[in-house]
Amino acid sequence: MISKEQIEHIAKLAKIKLAPAETERFTKEFYQILNFVNQLEKIDMSRVEDFLPESRQKSIRQDKSQKRSDQEIEKLMVNVPDKSGKLIKTKKIR
């Protein structure tokens, strides 16, 4: 079972405050969710074919890096507010 401390930790990561009653409720709900996921993991999927709708098959592409010339990079970087050479600086994720 998931503990109250784990729920409080998740709430802290999500930057939400929970009242004690909410912590208790979410502890029970998370337990039910995890229990359901455990049941799903027991299903034998070895004979099930992968399925991808035809409409999605056309939109999938290889993720290949593309070489860009220095001029192309300069054009792209013109509107970047904070950069270091060819790198874009972003805010730190906390």
For each residue, the residues with C-beta under 8 A, 3 or more apart:
1: 27 31
2: 6 7 27 30 31 34
3: 6 7 27
4: 7 8 23 24 27
5: 8 9
6: 2 3 9 10 30
7: 2 3 4 10 11 18 23 26 27 30
8: 4 5 11 12 18 23
9: 5 6 12 13
10: 6 7 13 14 30
11: 7 8 14 16 17 18 23 26
12: 8 9 15
13: 9 10
14: 10 11
15: 12
16: 11
17: 11
18: 7 8 11 22 23 26
19: 22 23
20: 23 24
21: 24 25
22: 18 19 25 26
23: 4 7 8 11 18 19 20 26 27
24: 4 20 21 27 28
25: 21 22 28 29
26: 7 11 18 22 23 29 30
27: 1 2 3 4 7 23 24 30 31
28: 24 25 31 32
29: 25 26 32 33
30: 2 6 7 10 26 27 33 34
31: 1 2 27 28 34 35
32: 28 29 35 36
33: 29 30 36 37
34: 2 30 31 37 38
35: 31 32 38 39
36: 32 33 39 40
37: 33 34 40 41
38: 34 35 41 42
39: 35 36 42 43
40: 36 37 43
41: 37 38
42: 38 39
43: 39 40
44: 47
45: 48
46:
47: 44
48: 45
49:
50:
51:
52: 56 57 60
53: 56 57
54: 57 58
55: 58 59
56: 52 53 59 60
57: 52 53 54 60
58: 54 55
59: 55 56
60: 52 56 57
61:
62:
63:
64:
65:
66:
67:
68: 72 73 76
69: 72 73
70: 73 74
71: 74 75
72: 68 69 75 76
73: 68 69 70 76 77 86
74: 70 71 77 78
75: 71 72 78
76: 68 72 73 80
77: 73 74 80 83 86 88
78: 74 75
79:
80: 76 77 83 88
81:
82: 88 89 90
83: 77 80 86 87 88 89
84: 87 89
85:
86: 73 77 83
87: 83 84
88: 77 80 82 83
89: 82 83 84
90: 82
91:
92:
93:
94:
